[in-house]
Amino acid sequence: MMFRLVNAEYDSHTKRGYVEFRANDGNGDEIVIATILSFRSKSKLSKQEIKQEIVRKARHALKRAAAAT
């Protein structure tokens, strides 16, 4: 099953990222996975770099969750 990235946002006030993935399953339904995570960085990153980092962190968290089941 291939998940596609639908949305990735970062709120600098709360220092939280929101990442949304979607995929179609075999029954024609849609699977939606939303990840909310905190993100802090000591280095100065551009908006694009922050987006890449929160997407990377969300993918890593989902892989760990899948391995835990």
DAGI-V519299 format. One record per run of one state. SS is the DSSP state (H for helix, E for strand, - for the rest). FROM is the first residue (numbers start at 1). TO is the last residue. Records with the same first field share a line. If there is no record, write none. Layout:
SS=FROM-TO, FROM-TO
This chain:
-=1-3, 12-15, 25-29, 39-46, 69-69
E=4-11, 16-24, 30-38
H=47-68
